[in-house]
């Protein structure tokens, strides 16, 4: 509590971050909260959690302070409720929970009344939704007219890290000026993840540009991208292509495909476009080949770079053999 009450230095507010908080989970009948040690009862800090406290004079930089058990959190006996209700106007308290809060606890209700409960999970569909909202809000502030296709491509290229996405968006805004950014602008300017490399690689395969596909693969490996990550990204994309083609051939309308698959509309649209350049048998074969390649790379049965390049060339050959 003493850290929260410390007067900020050369800043209007002081940010204090408490990591690995376990007090928002209901204690079991044995008095334990999973592996958290002693019970995290309502109104008392979770014993044994040893959370880290980070305090800073402003939101831009933080210093890490060692925390030892409960006393570092409550300042000598005061509970979590006192900590939440006793935050002065000169401080901003951020509690990073180890698990989603239990809505039945009085402490959870108190936290939602005194502050905000924010889900910052950046994985899965929820993370993509959160990242998309952050980009749209920042685009509105910058006056950038970002279409849904460009937004989806930005997410597929950069990932769901909100800070990185906003930084890339600001770079795009400076480059494009008053005109709306295009998909070519995004692919030209943004630093890509493994998924972004696969996005361009599959475009090259679709257009039967085998040399470009191999060049993209080698460039990704040369800058340190993991071959296992590339294989995993390829497998994810090829599986989506196969699923999209299966559903369309079974009678699902293309406009209903994203709902049927529970995936991003732009991703599904692009996957279906690429999948139509292959037969289902070719896509099934590619998925099986990727599974064998993944195992061979992990067990040392094949040279990783040569294995990935060989698969890419094989996929180009399959594309060329499809009318």
Residue, then its C-alpha position, 0 to 999 in steps of 0.5 A: x500500500x505504501x507504493x500506491x501512496x507514494x507521491x509521484x515524481x515529476x508526473x501527475x500520476x504514479x502507475x503501480x502494477x501488481x503482477x500474478x494476482x490470485x485474490x480474485x478466485x474463490x478458495x476451494x473447500x480445503x482453503x487453497x486456490x489451485x496452486x496458489x497456496x493459502x486461501x485467497x479469501x475475500x478482503x485478504x491478499x492471496x498468500x504465497x503468491x509473491x506478486x511483483x510490484x512495479x511503480x513508476x512516476x509516469x505511464x511511460x516508464x516503470x521501475x521493478x520493486x521486489x515484493x515479498x509475499x503479502x506484506x509487499x502488497x498490503x503495506x502491513x496487514x491491510x487487505x485487498x479491499x483496502x488496497x482497491x478502495x484506498x487508491x489516491x488520485x495521484x496513483x493508477x493501480x493495475x492488477x494483472x490477474x493470473x486467471x479470469x476473476x470470479x464474478x461471485x466474489x465481493x472483491x470482483x464486484x468492488x473492483x468493477x465499481x472502483x475501476x475497470x475489468x479489462x480482458x487483455x487476452x491477445x490470443x484466439x478470436x477474442x484477441x483478434x476482436x480486441x486488436x481490431x477494435x484498437x486499430x479502428x479506434x486509432x485509425x479514427x484518431x489519425x483520420x485513416x480510412x481503413x477498409x475491412x479487407x485492409x484491416x483484416x490483412x493488417x491483422x493477418x500480417x502483423x498479428x494481434x499485438x495491439x502495440x505493434x499494430x498501432x505502430x504499424x498503422x501510424x507508419x502506414x498513415x505517414x506513408x499514405x497521407x490523405x489517401x486510404x491505404x491499400x493492401x499493397x501498402x500494408x504488404x510493402x510497409x509492415x514487418x511481417x510475422x510467420x503468418x504474414x510471410x505465408x500470406x505472400x507465399x501462398x499468393x505467389x503459389x496461386x499465381x504460379x510464381x515458384x521463384x518468388x515463393x522460394x525467395x519468400x521462404x528463404x528470406x524468412x529463414x534468413x532473418x531467423x524465422x523458425x522452420x517449425x513456425x513456418x510449417x505450422x503457419x502453412x498447415x493452418x492456412x492449408x487446413x482453412x483452404x481445405x475446409x472452405x473448399x469442402x463446405x462450398x462443394x457441399x452446398x454452403x454459399x460463399x457468403x455464409x462460409x465465414x459464419x459456418x467456419x467461425x473465422x474471419x471473413x477476409x481470411x475465409x474469402x482469401x482461403x476459398x479463392x486460393x483453394x479453388x486453384x487446387x483439388x481437395x485431394x491435393x490439399x489433403x495431401x499437402x496437409x499430410x505432407x506438412x505433418x510428416x515434415x513437422x515431425x522430420x524437422x523436430x526429430x532431425x530427420x531432414x534439413x529444415x530449410x531444404x524440407x520447407x523449400x521442397x514442400x513449397x516447390x511441391x505445392x507449386x507443382x500441385x497448383x500448376x497441375x490443376x486446370 
